[in-house]
Amino acid sequence: MVKYLVTGVGLSGLLFAVNIHAQQDPTAPLGWQKKTSSVTVSAPSLPQLQSVICDSQACRATLSGKSVTVGSVIRGYTVSRVSDSSVVLTRNQKQWQLSLFSTNIKQ
């Protein structure tokens, strides 16, 4: 009976030691601790231009499923200009031009 008790304690100690080593990087220098990452703020992704509809008065665009006009805000971007084939978005004094048609035309 004593043999089984000692073997059981020995195995549980071995499993505990393995668990400790699995939580640490075995290739890291002794005493080294991983730095905590700082929070990074990323700009929202650009909306996708899906369509532009113009009438005699103004143009409207569909960006990521939402109908917008000049002055509208979508995902943090302000619609600055809508033409018959493109939309200009601004955010933090930067501009992005979204075009309906690709500029890379394959022949």
ZAVOPA-741570 format. One record per residue: residue number from 1; residue in three letters; x, y, z of N, C-alpha, C in turn; chain. Coordinates in nm, 4 decimals, padded with zeros to 6 digits, always signed. Layout:
pos=NUM code=ALA n_east=X n_north=Y n_up=Z ca_east=X ca_north=Y ca_up=Z c_east=X c_north=Y c_up=Z unit=A
...
//
This chain:
pos=1 code=MET n_east=+00.0818 n_north=-00.1188 n_up=+00.0000 ca_east=+00.0000 ca_north=+00.0000 ca_up=+00.0000 c_east=+00.0864 c_north=+00.1255 c_up=+00.0000 unit=A
pos=2 code=VAL n_east=+00.1962 n_north=+00.1220 n_up=+00.0701 ca_east=+00.2840 ca_north=+00.2374 ca_up=+00.0806 c_east=+00.3489 c_north=+00.2663 c_up=-00.0535 unit=A
pos=3 code=LYS n_east=+00.3832 n_north=+00.1646 n_up=-00.1313 ca_east=+00.4457 ca_north=+00.1838 ca_up=-00.2623 c_east=+00.3538 c_north=+00.2643 c_up=-00.3542 unit=A
pos=4 code=TYR n_east=+00.2270 n_north=+00.2361 n_up=-00.3548 ca_east=+00.1337 ca_north=+00.3054 ca_up=-00.4423 c_east=+00.1147 c_north=+00.4509 c_up=-00.4022 unit=A
pos=5 code=LEU n_east=+00.1171 n_north=+00.4790 n_up=-00.2767 ca_east=+00.1018 ca_north=+00.6140 ca_up=-00.2270 c_east=+00.2220 c_north=+00.6995 c_up=-00.2663 unit=A
pos=6 code=VAL n_east=+00.3412 n_north=+00.6471 n_up=-00.2529 ca_east=+00.4629 ca_north=+00.7207 ca_up=-00.2883 c_east=+00.4671 c_north=+00.7441 c_up=-00.4385 unit=A
pos=7 code=THR n_east=+00.4321 n_north=+00.6450 n_up=-00.5176 ca_east=+00.4308 ca_north=+00.6593 ca_up=-00.6623 c_east=+00.3287 c_north=+00.7643 c_up=-00.7047 unit=A
pos=8 code=GLY n_east=+00.2128 n_north=+00.7657 n_up=-00.6424 ca_east=+00.1103 ca_north=+00.8636 ca_up=-00.6743 c_east=+00.1556 c_north=+01.0044 c_up=-00.6428 unit=A
pos=9 code=VAL n_east=+00.2221 n_north=+01.0252 n_up=-00.5319 ca_east=+00.2717 ca_north=+01.1573 ca_up=-00.4944 c_east=+00.3819 c_north=+01.1985 c_up=-00.5897 unit=A
pos=10 code=GLY n_east=+00.4672 n_north=+01.1052 n_up=-00.6275 ca_east=+00.5769 ca_north=+01.1353 ca_up=-00.7203 c_east=+00.5240 c_north=+01.1774 c_up=-00.8569 unit=A
pos=11 code=LEU n_east=+00.4214 n_north=+01.1124 n_up=-00.9077 ca_east=+00.3651 ca_north=+01.1479 ca_up=-01.0372 c_east=+00.2961 c_north=+01.2830 c_up=-01.0328 unit=A
pos=12 code=SER n_east=+00.2262 n_north=+01.3137 n_up=-00.9256 ca_east=+00.1584 ca_north=+01.4429 ca_up=-00.9175 c_east=+00.2608 c_north=+01.5556 c_up=-00.9082 unit=A
pos=13 code=GLY n_east=+00.3720 n_north=+01.5339 n_up=-00.8413 ca_east=+00.4778 ca_north=+01.6341 ca_up=-00.8352 c_east=+00.5404 c_north=+01.6556 c_up=-00.9716 unit=A
pos=14 code=LEU n_east=+00.5560 n_north=+01.5512 n_up=-01.0491 ca_east=+00.6119 ca_north=+01.5608 ca_up=-01.1833 c_east=+00.5174 c_north=+01.6383 c_up=-01.2745 unit=A
pos=15 code=LEU n_east=+00.3892 n_north=+01.6126 n_up=-01.2670 ca_east=+00.2921 ca_north=+01.6854 ca_up=-01.3479 c_east=+00.2893 c_north=+01.8326 c_up=-01.3107 unit=A
pos=16 code=PHE n_east=+00.3026 n_north=+01.8642 n_up=-01.1835 ca_east=+00.3044 ca_north=+02.0032 ca_up=-01.1390 c_east=+00.4281 c_north=+02.0745 c_up=-01.1932 unit=A
pos=17 code=ALA n_east=+00.5422 n_north=+02.0098 n_up=-01.1914 ca_east=+00.6658 ca_north=+02.0701 ca_up=-01.2420 c_east=+00.6575 c_north=+02.0938 c_up=-01.3922 unit=A
pos=18 code=VAL n_east=+00.5983 n_north=+02.0032 n_up=-01.4652 ca_east=+00.5828 ca_north=+02.0206 ca_up=-01.6094 c_east=+00.4923 c_north=+02.1388 c_up=-01.6388 unit=A
pos=19 code=ASN n_east=+00.3881 n_north=+02.1571 n_up=-01.5613 ca_east=+00.2960 ca_north=+02.2675 ca_up=-01.5804 c_east=+00.3660 c_north=+02.4016 c_up=-01.5597 unit=A
pos=20 code=ILE n_east=+00.4537 n_north=+02.4125 n_up=-01.4641 ca_east=+00.5264 ca_north=+02.5363 ca_up=-01.4388 c_east=+00.6157 c_north=+02.5700 c_up=-01.5576 unit=A
pos=21 code=HIS n_east=+00.6869 n_north=+02.4736 n_up=-01.6100 ca_east=+00.7775 ca_north=+02.4994 ca_up=-01.7221 c_east=+00.7022 c_north=+02.5342 c_up=-01.8503 unit=A
pos=22 code=ALA n_east=+00.5814 n_north=+02.4852 n_up=-01.8655 ca_east=+00.5044 ca_north=+02.5148 ca_up=-01.9861 c_east=+00.4576 c_north=+02.6597 c_up=-01.9883 unit=A
pos=23 code=GLN n_east=+00.4484 n_north=+02.7249 n_up=-01.8726 ca_east=+00.4022 ca_north=+02.8620 ca_up=-01.8675 c_east=+00.5136 c_north=+02.9621 c_up=-01.8970 unit=A
pos=24 code=GLN n_east=+00.6383 n_north=+02.9205 n_up=-01.9008 ca_east=+00.7509 ca_north=+03.0088 ca_up=-01.9239 c_east=+00.8150 c_north=+02.9765 c_up=-02.0576 unit=A
pos=25 code=ASP n_east=+00.8817 n_north=+03.0739 n_up=-02.1166 ca_east=+00.9548 ca_north=+03.0532 ca_up=-02.2414 c_east=+01.0899 c_north=+02.9920 c_up=-02.2083 unit=A
pos=26 code=PRO n_east=+01.1163 n_north=+02.8692 n_up=-02.2510 ca_east=+01.2425 ca_north=+02.8047 ca_up=-02.2155 c_east=+01.3645 c_north=+02.8690 c_up=-02.2830 unit=A
pos=27 code=THR n_east=+01.3437 n_north=+02.9488 n_up=-02.3857 ca_east=+01.4568 ca_north=+03.0127 ca_up=-02.4540 c_east=+01.4855 c_north=+03.1529 c_up=-02.4023 unit=A
pos=28 code=ALA n_east=+01.4029 n_north=+03.2048 n_up=-02.3117 ca_east=+01.4218 ca_north=+03.3397 ca_up=-02.2585 c_east=+01.5357 c_north=+03.3395 c_up=-02.1570 unit=A
pos=29 code=PRO n_east=+01.6121 n_north=+03.4509 n_up=-02.1472 ca_east=+01.7175 ca_north=+03.4608 ca_up=-02.0458 c_east=+01.6571 c_north=+03.4533 c_up=-01.9049 unit=A
pos=30 code=LEU n_east=+01.7365 n_north=+03.4108 n_up=-01.8087 ca_east=+01.6876 ca_north=+03.4002 ca_up=-01.6715 c_east=+01.6475 c_north=+03.5371 c_up=-01.6188 unit=A
pos=31 code=GLY n_east=+01.5347 n_north=+03.5440 n_up=-01.5542 ca_east=+01.4873 ca_north=+03.6679 ca_up=-01.4960 c_east=+01.4181 c_north=+03.7610 c_up=-01.5950 unit=A
pos=32 code=TRP n_east=+01.4141 n_north=+03.7258 n_up=-01.7215 ca_east=+01.3521 ca_north=+03.8114 ca_up=-01.8222 c_east=+01.2011 c_north=+03.7975 c_up=-01.8155 unit=A
pos=33 code=GLN n_east=+01.1322 n_north=+03.9119 n_up=-01.8235 ca_east=+00.9858 ca_north=+03.9102 ca_up=-01.8244 c_east=+00.9361 c_north=+03.9815 c_up=-01.9478 unit=A
pos=34 code=LYS n_east=+00.8311 n_north=+03.9299 n_up=-02.0055 ca_east=+00.7722 ca_north=+03.9878 ca_up=-02.1255 c_east=+00.7075 c_north=+04.1213 c_up=-02.0916 unit=A
pos=35 code=LYS n_east=+00.7337 n_north=+04.2228 n_up=-02.1755 ca_east=+00.6731 ca_north=+04.3536 ca_up=-02.1553 c_east=+00.5263 c_north=+04.3489 c_up=-02.1951 unit=A
pos=36 code=THR n_east=+00.4467 n_north=+04.4257 n_up=-02.1234 ca_east=+00.3057 ca_north=+04.4339 ca_up=-02.1603 c_east=+00.2925 c_north=+04.5289 c_up=-02.2779 unit=A
pos=37 code=SER n_east=+00.2090 n_north=+04.4941 n_up=-02.3719 ca_east=+00.1929 ca_north=+04.5778 ca_up=-02.4907 c_east=+00.1057 c_north=+04.6986 c_up=-02.4590 unit=A
pos=38 code=SER n_east=+00.1389 n_north=+04.8091 n_up=-02.5223 ca_east=+00.0588 ca_north=+04.9290 ca_up=-02.5036 c_east=-00.0611 c_north=+04.9247 c_up=-02.5981 unit=A
pos=39 code=VAL n_east=-00.1612 n_north=+04.9999 n_up=-02.5655 ca_east=-00.2827 ca_north=+05.0023 ca_up=-02.6453 c_east=-00.2575 c_north=+05.0864 c_up=-02.7700 unit=A
pos=40 code=THR n_east=-00.2870 n_north=+05.0304 n_up=-02.8863 ca_east=-00.2728 ca_north=+05.1042 ca_up=-03.0110 c_east=-00.4110 c_north=+05.1351 c_up=-03.0654 unit=A
pos=41 code=VAL n_east=-00.4256 n_north=+05.2558 n_up=-03.1149 ca_east=-00.5524 ca_north=+05.2983 ca_up=-03.1712 c_east=-00.5355 c_north=+05.3003 c_up=-03.3224 unit=A
pos=42 code=SER n_east=-00.6195 n_north=+05.2263 n_up=-03.3909 ca_east=-00.6110 ca_north=+05.2237 ca_up=-03.5363 c_east=-00.7335 c_north=+05.2917 c_up=-03.5961 unit=A
pos=43 code=ALA n_east=-00.7109 n_north=+05.3514 n_up=-03.7111 ca_east=-00.8215 ca_north=+05.4183 ca_up=-03.7800 c_east=-00.9163 c_north=+05.3126 c_up=-03.8356 unit=A
pos=44 code=PRO n_east=-01.0436 n_north=+05.3432 n_up=-03.8379 ca_east=-01.1387 ca_north=+05.2485 ca_up=-03.8960 c_east=-01.1072 c_north=+05.2251 c_up=-04.0440 unit=A
pos=45 code=SER n_east=-01.1433 n_north=+05.1097 n_up=-04.0937 ca_east=-01.1180 ca_north=+05.0805 ca_up=-04.2347 c_east=-01.2040 c_north=+05.1712 c_up=-04.3228 unit=A
pos=46 code=LEU n_east=-01.1514 n_north=+05.1986 n_up=-04.4411 ca_east=-01.2243 ca_north=+05.2844 ca_up=-04.5345 c_east=-01.3539 c_north=+05.2166 c_up=-04.5777 unit=A
pos=47 code=PRO n_east=-01.4599 n_north=+05.2925 n_up=-04.5890 ca_east=-01.5843 ca_north=+05.2360 ca_up=-04.6416 c_east=-01.5656 c_north=+05.1980 c_up=-04.7892 unit=A
pos=48 code=GLN n_east=-01.6438 n_north=+05.1053 n_up=-04.8349 ca_east=-01.6358 ca_north=+05.0612 ca_up=-04.9741 c_east=-01.7374 c_north=+05.1388 c_up=-05.0573 unit=A
pos=49 code=LEU n_east=-01.6888 n_north=+05.1993 n_up=-05.1663 ca_east=-01.7772 ca_north=+05.2715 ca_up=-05.2575 c_east=-01.8489 c_north=+05.1710 c_up=-05.3458 unit=A
pos=50 code=GLN n_east=-01.9822 n_north=+05.1718 n_up=-05.3399 ca_east=-02.0608 ca_north=+05.0744 ca_up=-05.4148 c_east=-02.1334 c_north=+05.1359 c_up=-05.5331 unit=A
pos=51 code=SER n_east=-02.1799 n_north=+05.2608 n_up=-05.5184 ca_east=-02.2489 ca_north=+05.3242 ca_up=-05.6300 c_east=-02.2531 c_north=+05.4749 c_up=-05.6103 unit=A
pos=52 code=VAL n_east=-02.2746 n_north=+05.5449 n_up=-05.7230 ca_east=-02.2946 ca_north=+05.6895 ca_up=-05.7216 c_east=-02.4145 c_north=+05.7193 c_up=-05.8095 unit=A
pos=53 code=ILE n_east=-02.5070 n_north=+05.8010 n_up=-05.7586 ca_east=-02.6244 ca_north=+05.8409 ca_up=-05.8350 c_east=-02.6295 c_north=+05.9930 c_up=-05.8358 unit=A
pos=54 code=CYS n_east=-02.6307 n_north=+06.0498 n_up=-05.9563 ca_east=-02.6357 ca_north=+06.1956 ca_up=-05.9706 c_east=-02.7644 c_north=+06.2361 c_up=-06.0402 unit=A
pos=55 code=ASP n_east=-02.8243 n_north=+06.3447 n_up=-05.9935 ca_east=-02.9376 ca_north=+06.4046 ca_up=-06.0635 c_east=-02.8997 c_north=+06.5490 c_up=-06.0956 unit=A
pos=56 code=SER n_east=-02.9930 n_north=+06.6294 n_up=-06.1329 ca_east=-02.9625 ca_north=+06.7664 ca_up=-06.1736 c_east=-02.9158 c_north=+06.8544 c_up=-06.0569 unit=A
pos=57 code=GLN n_east=-02.9468 n_north=+06.8157 n_up=-05.9347 ca_east=-02.9120 ca_north=+06.8990 ca_up=-05.8194 c_east=-02.7833 c_north=+06.8548 c_up=-05.7492 unit=A
pos=58 code=ALA n_east=-02.7682 n_north=+06.7269 n_up=-05.7228 ca_east=-02.6526 ca_north=+06.6795 ca_up=-05.6465 c_east=-02.6295 c_north=+06.5312 c_up=-05.6710 unit=A
pos=59 code=CYS n_east=-02.5172 n_north=+06.4827 n_up=-05.6202 ca_east=-02.4842 ca_north=+06.3404 ca_up=-05.6297 c_east=-02.4913 c_north=+06.2773 c_up=-05.4911 unit=A
pos=60 code=ARG n_east=-02.5352 n_north=+06.1520 n_up=-05.4897 ca_east=-02.5378 ca_north=+06.0717 ca_up=-05.3681 c_east=-02.4546 c_north=+05.9479 c_up=-05.3941 unit=A
pos=61 code=ALA n_east=-02.3944 n_north=+05.8959 n_up=-05.2894 ca_east=-02.3132 ca_north=+05.7746 ca_up=-05.3034 c_east=-02.3608 c_north=+05.6703 c_up=-05.2031 unit=A
pos=62 code=THR n_east=-02.3350 n_north=+05.5459 n_up=-05.2362 ca_east=-02.3609 ca_north=+05.4368 ca_up=-05.1437 c_east=-02.2257 c_north=+05.3846 c_up=-05.0975 unit=A
pos=63 code=LEU n_east=-02.1979 n_north=+05.4036 n_up=-04.9681 ca_east=-02.0727 ca_north=+05.3587 ca_up=-04.9083 c_east=-02.1043 c_north=+05.2518 c_up=-04.8047 unit=A
pos=64 code=SER n_east=-02.0535 n_north=+05.1320 n_up=-04.8271 ca_east=-02.0749 ca_north=+05.0188 ca_up=-04.7354 c_east=-02.2220 c_north=+05.0017 c_up=-04.6991 unit=A
pos=65 code=GLY n_east=-02.3081 n_north=+05.0146 n_up=-04.7995 ca_east=-02.4508 ca_north=+04.9910 ca_up=-04.7797 c_east=-02.5302 c_north=+05.1086 c_up=-04.7271 unit=A
pos=66 code=LYS n_east=-02.4665 n_north=+05.2253 n_up=-04.7073 ca_east=-02.5375 ca_north=+05.3427 ca_up=-04.6563 c_east=-02.5339 c_north=+05.4542 c_up=-04.7593 unit=A
pos=67 code=SER n_east=-02.6467 n_north=+05.5183 n_up=-04.7797 ca_east=-02.6560 ca_north=+05.6294 ca_up=-04.8736 c_east=-02.6045 c_north=+05.7563 c_up=-04.8052 unit=A
pos=68 code=VAL n_east=-02.5089 n_north=+05.8258 n_up=-04.8711 ca_east=-02.4480 ca_north=+05.9449 ca_up=-04.8111 c_east=-02.4436 c_north=+06.0585 c_up=-04.9125 unit=A
pos=69 code=THR n_east=-02.4356 n_north=+06.1810 n_up=-04.8590 ca_east=-02.4168 ca_north=+06.3004 ca_up=-04.9407 c_east=-02.2988 c_north=+06.3776 c_up=-04.8817 unit=A
pos=70 code=VAL n_east=-02.2648 n_north=+06.4892 n_up=-04.9444 ca_east=-02.1561 ca_north=+06.5727 ca_up=-04.8940 c_east=-02.1905 c_north=+06.6183 c_up=-04.7519 unit=A
pos=71 code=GLY n_east=-02.0961 n_north=+06.6026 n_up=-04.6610 ca_east=-02.1162 ca_north=+06.6392 ca_up=-04.5214 c_east=-02.1540 c_north=+06.5223 c_up=-04.4316 unit=A
pos=72 code=SER n_east=-02.1917 n_north=+06.4098 n_up=-04.4895 ca_east=-02.2267 ca_north=+06.2919 ca_up=-04.4096 c_east=-02.0999 c_north=+06.2332 c_up=-04.3465 unit=A
pos=73 code=VAL n_east=-02.1178 n_north=+06.1668 n_up=-04.2332 ca_east=-02.0069 ca_north=+06.1004 ca_up=-04.1648 c_east=-02.0352 c_north=+05.9514 c_up=-04.1620 unit=A
pos=74 code=ILE n_east=-01.9371 n_north=+05.8716 n_up=-04.2047 ca_east=-01.9493 ca_north=+05.7269 ca_up=-04.2040 c_east=-01.8174 c_north=+05.6682 c_up=-04.1552 unit=A
pos=75 code=ARG n_east=-01.8253 n_north=+05.5862 n_up=-04.0494 ca_east=-01.7091 ca_north=+05.5224 ca_up=-03.9871 c_east=-01.6017 c_north=+05.6234 c_up=-03.9478 unit=A
pos=76 code=GLY n_east=-01.6398 n_north=+05.7429 n_up=-03.9113 ca_east=-01.5438 ca_north=+05.8443 ca_up=-03.8697 c_east=-01.4872 c_north=+05.9274 c_up=-03.9827 unit=A
pos=77 code=TYR n_east=-01.5252 n_north=+05.8995 n_up=-04.1062 ca_east=-01.4805 ca_north=+05.9746 ca_up=-04.2232 c_east=-01.5923 c_north=+06.0683 c_up=-04.2676 unit=A
pos=78 code=THR n_east=-01.5560 n_north=+06.1901 n_up=-04.3072 ca_east=-01.6531 ca_north=+06.2869 ca_up=-04.3559 c_east=-01.6507 c_north=+06.2881 c_up=-04.5081 unit=A
pos=79 code=VAL n_east=-01.7674 n_north=+06.2842 n_up=-04.5695 ca_east=-01.7771 ca_north=+06.2888 ca_up=-04.7154 c_east=-01.7558 c_north=+06.4339 c_up=-04.7583 unit=A
pos=80 code=SER n_east=-01.6457 n_north=+06.4599 n_up=-04.8314 ca_east=-01.6115 ca_north=+06.5965 ca_up=-04.8732 c_east=-01.6633 c_north=+06.6293 c_up=-05.0125 unit=A
pos=81 code=ARG n_east=-01.6588 n_north=+06.5310 n_up=-05.0997 ca_east=-01.7004 ca_north=+06.5569 ca_up=-05.2384 c_east=-01.7523 c_north=+06.4273 c_up=-05.2993 unit=A
pos=82 code=VAL n_east=-01.8584 n_north=+06.4412 n_up=-05.3782 ca_east=-01.9146 ca_north=+06.3276 ca_up=-05.4515 c_east=-01.9252 c_north=+06.3690 c_up=-05.5971 unit=A
pos=83 code=SER n_east=-01.8562 n_north=+06.2957 n_up=-05.6834 ca_east=-01.8665 ca_north=+06.3217 ca_up=-05.8270 c_east=-01.9327 c_north=+06.2005 c_up=-05.8926 unit=A
pos=84 code=ASP n_east=-01.9450 n_north=+06.2032 n_up=-06.0245 ca_east=-02.0154 ca_north=+06.0946 ca_up=-06.0941 c_east=-01.9409 c_north=+05.9606 c_up=-06.0896 unit=A
pos=85 code=SER n_east=-01.8109 n_north=+05.9599 n_up=-06.0539 ca_east=-01.7380 ca_north=+05.8326 ca_up=-06.0508 c_east=-01.6475 c_north=+05.8171 c_up=-05.9289 unit=A
pos=86 code=SER n_east=-01.6499 n_north=+05.9120 n_up=-05.8349 ca_east=-01.5642 ca_north=+05.8989 ca_up=-05.7173 c_east=-01.6204 c_north=+05.9761 c_up=-05.5984 unit=A
pos=87 code=VAL n_east=-01.5649 n_north=+05.9447 n_up=-05.4819 ca_east=-01.6024 ca_north=+06.0103 ca_up=-05.3571 c_east=-01.4733 c_north=+06.0436 c_up=-05.2830 unit=A
pos=88 code=VAL n_east=-01.4657 n_north=+06.1641 n_up=-05.2255 ca_east=-01.3503 ca_north=+06.2034 ca_up=-05.1461 c_east=-01.3922 c_north=+06.2071 c_up=-04.9996 unit=A
pos=89 code=LEU n_east=-01.3174 n_north=+06.1339 n_up=-04.9168 ca_east=-01.3413 ca_north=+06.1284 ca_up=-04.7734 c_east=-01.2283 c_north=+06.2003 c_up=-04.7010 unit=A
pos=90 code=THR n_east=-01.2583 n_north=+06.2665 n_up=-04.5890 ca_east=-01.1552 ca_north=+06.3317 ca_up=-04.5094 c_east=-01.1653 c_north=+06.2860 c_up=-04.3646 unit=A
pos=91 code=ARG n_east=-01.0486 n_north=+06.2855 n_up=-04.2999 ca_east=-01.0399 ca_north=+06.2527 ca_up=-04.1578 c_east=-00.9061 c_north=+06.3051 c_up=-04.1084 unit=A
pos=92 code=ASN n_east=-00.9067 n_north=+06.3890 n_up=-04.0057 ca_east=-00.7841 ca_north=+06.4453 ca_up=-03.9476 c_east=-00.6958 c_north=+06.5126 c_up=-04.0518 unit=A
pos=93 code=GLN n_east=-00.7526 n_north=+06.5962 n_up=-04.1339 ca_east=-00.6840 ca_north=+06.6718 ca_up=-04.2394 c_east=-00.6187 c_north=+06.5819 c_up=-04.3452 unit=A
pos=94 code=LYS n_east=-00.6589 n_north=+06.4565 n_up=-04.3558 ca_east=-00.6113 ca_north=+06.3667 ca_up=-04.4613 c_east=-00.7293 c_north=+06.3338 c_up=-04.5513 unit=A
pos=95 code=GLN n_east=-00.6993 n_north=+06.3089 n_up=-04.6793 ca_east=-00.8050 ca_north=+06.2796 ca_up=-04.7760 c_east=-00.7817 c_north=+06.1454 c_up=-04.8431 unit=A
pos=96 code=TRP n_east=-00.8909 n_north=+06.0786 n_up=-04.8745 ca_east=-00.8892 ca_north=+05.9532 ca_up=-04.9490 c_east=-00.9900 c_north=+05.9655 c_up=-05.0612 unit=A
pos=97 code=GLN n_east=-00.9494 n_north=+05.9247 n_up=-05.1807 ca_east=-01.0408 ca_north=+05.9266 ca_up=-05.2949 c_east=-01.0781 c_north=+05.7831 c_up=-05.3287 unit=A
pos=98 code=LEU n_east=-01.2071 n_north=+05.7559 n_up=-05.3216 ca_east=-01.2595 ca_north=+05.6246 ca_up=-05.3568 c_east=-01.3161 c_north=+05.6337 c_up=-05.4968 unit=A
pos=99 code=SER n_east=-01.2752 n_north=+05.5435 n_up=-05.5828 ca_east=-01.3190 ca_north=+05.5466 ca_up=-05.7218 c_east=-01.4057 c_north=+05.4257 c_up=-05.7528 unit=A
pos=100 code=LEU n_east=-01.5055 n_north=+05.4479 n_up=-05.8375 ca_east=-01.5909 ca_north=+05.3370 ca_up=-05.8808 c_east=-01.5177 c_north=+05.2425 c_up=-05.9752 unit=A
pos=101 code=PHE n_east=-01.4298 n_north=+05.2988 n_up=-06.0555 ca_east=-01.3620 ca_north=+05.2202 ca_up=-06.1579 c_east=-01.2145 c_north=+05.2084 c_up=-06.1278 unit=A
pos=102 code=SER n_east=-01.1598 n_north=+05.0926 n_up=-06.1526 ca_east=-01.0184 ca_north=+05.0687 ca_up=-06.1290 c_east=-00.9337 c_north=+05.1482 c_up=-06.2278 unit=A
pos=103 code=THR n_east=-00.8214 n_north=+05.2010 n_up=-06.1794 ca_east=-00.7298 ca_north=+05.2735 ca_up=-06.2685 c_east=-00.6387 c_north=+05.1766 c_up=-06.3430 unit=A
pos=104 code=ASN n_east=-00.6297 n_north=+05.0530 n_up=-06.2969 ca_east=-00.5484 ca_north=+04.9524 ca_up=-06.3648 c_east=-00.6366 c_north=+04.8718 c_up=-06.4599 unit=A
pos=105 code=ILE n_east=-00.6365 n_north=+04.9104 n_up=-06.5841 ca_east=-00.7184 ca_north=+04.8430 ca_up=-06.6842 c_east=-00.6301 c_north=+04.7448 c_up=-06.7605 unit=A
pos=106 code=LYS n_east=-00.6647 n_north=+04.6185 n_up=-06.7572 ca_east=-00.5873 ca_north=+04.5164 ca_up=-06.8270 c_east=-00.6341 c_north=+04.5070 c_up=-06.9709 unit=A
pos=107 code=GLN n_east=-00.5390 n_north=+04.4951 n_up=-07.0599 ca_east=-00.5729 ca_north=+04.4818 ca_up=-07.2020 c_east=-00.5303 c_north=+04.3495 c_up=-07.2569 unit=A
//
